[in-house]
Amino acid sequence: MTTLPTADDLARRAREAAGRCGVDLDRLAGDRPVTSPVNGRPLASVRWQDAADVDGVVIRAGEAFRAWRTVPAPVRGQLVRRLGELLREHKADLGVLVSLEVGKTTSEAEGEVQEMVDICEFAVGLSRQLYGRTISSERPGHRLMETWHPLGVVGVISAFNFPVAVWSWNTAIALVCGDPVVWKPSELAPLSALASAALLDRAIAETGAPADLGQVVVGGPDVGEALVAHPGVALLSATGSTRMGRAVGPRVADRFGRSLLELGGNNAAIVTPSADLDLTTRGIVFSAAGTAGQRCTTMRRVIAHVDVLEQLTERLVAAYRRLPIGSPTAEGTLVGPLIHDAAYKSMQDALQAAQQQGGELVVGGGRRLADEAPDAYYVEPAIVRMPEQTDVVRQETFAPILYVLPYRTLEEAIALNNDVPQGLSSSIFTSDQAEAERFLAADGSDCGIANVNIGTSGAEIGGAFGGEKHTGGGRESGSDAWRSYMRRATNTINYSGELPLAQGVEFPI
Ligand code: NAD
């Protein structure tokens, strides 16, 4: 008896969902197959554009910019309001596409679309709050102020694992800031990208905004490279591996463009002796095994005090054995497939390396459903006890492997948390306020996200999202991340009728 949906069934569901979102179905007749990780079979096919197409796209976006930048920001907000309404209306459709293209469970896929709705609502409010400061001048009869202006064309390169939310974080904010967006989605998830872009096109048409404010270029890394190199792209926002960021960052800097890099993570939780182990176990399992370990914020390390390590590991192992693994569209599934065979291979390689480096595999690591779907890669999330933080632990393996490490003093635990190249997310589980504060202090966690009594993943859009070191240093989404999408002008206004110079400089003519 088969438990996975048939290829025909998935293809039909994808086509219908894309059609309801307004995708021109002729675009689903290209020569590039889109593979579903749910069964490893073709879901649709699309036509890829190539690097030569990017120039025309950026030029059209530049023309849209010149019109859009003079539209008042609260009016720009009306476009984003409509986009948010359409996303809400098509939450289930987009959720289906995300689920079928990248293997997220229905709940997580719809959660991703909810995040898109949330950022639109945030951006609509922001459209009336793009505040500058008024600053005291040292000169009588003078005033200093800051004005924030639209920046220019924003290029967005996104990763497979948040195929649409990352675009929306950038797009909702960019549009209210007065900037058009050119999007190069992951080549693994073009359908959900085309569907999101179709909804934006509809919002643009209905609100009378310039047609080329939102454009999508479906293609491979060469299209990304063309966007990176294009002098007409004022801000390049790139989400993906550290390897990709290492190629992109210097190229953009070389032409004095702005970049916003959201790269790999290697996120840890410290579990102290006073932690509530029930809550801790649930928090860890969601962050470590959810999304089959394929979030940038996935928890990859647990740093547990020696007094609780045994008990915690037992609880985690018991919870891992109960995890329902299978088709992401089936009710009750909590762990779907890995994205492709290369992800499976990197998981197996890492498990082997960990054991060679002294680790003990305590649960998981095996493959599931291989007979039924030889080209789909379902795995049992794994836990490996490590005596110390070896090389393999310090790398990001984009799969559900959780390394458990011991510590004796909080200083040692914080040092282990920070002793990896990446700096995205981190957490501490404790009932001791002093320990929590110590973790959040200047000499505590060095990550962009530091949590208390909650896992490392599942951020809300209200805060700024991003991390330090090899995670790239960018901040997106809420708080004041909008400032990256605008240029700041400092204005000095003289109403004194005199011309005193700053710093008391004399220049008598
Ligand atoms: P990836 O680096 O393979 O690809 C990401 C995107 O970059 C794709 O669209 C790809 O076509 C493009 N690309 C690749 N090489 C390029 C180049 N030289 N120039 C321009 N574009 C190029 O990443 P992936 O496998 O899709 O995603 C997984 C990775 O993304 C993980 O490392 C994960 O941690 C990271 N990620 C980070 C965040 C974050 O916010 N920090 C969020 C999601 C994913």
Boltz pocket constraint, residues with backbone or C-beta under 6 A from the ligand:
constraints:
  - pocket:
      binder: B
      contacts: [[A, 157], [A, 158], [A, 159], [A, 160], [A, 161], [A, 162], [A, 184], [A, 185], [A, 186], [A, 187], [A, 219], [A, 220], [A, 221], [A, 223], [A, 224], [A, 225], [A, 228], [A, 239], [A, 240], [A, 241], [A, 242], [A, 243], [A, 244], [A, 247], [A, 248], [A, 261], [A, 262], [A, 263], [A, 264], [A, 265], [A, 295], [A, 296], [A, 297], [A, 396], [A, 398], [A, 424], [A, 466], [A, 471]]
      max_distance: 6.0
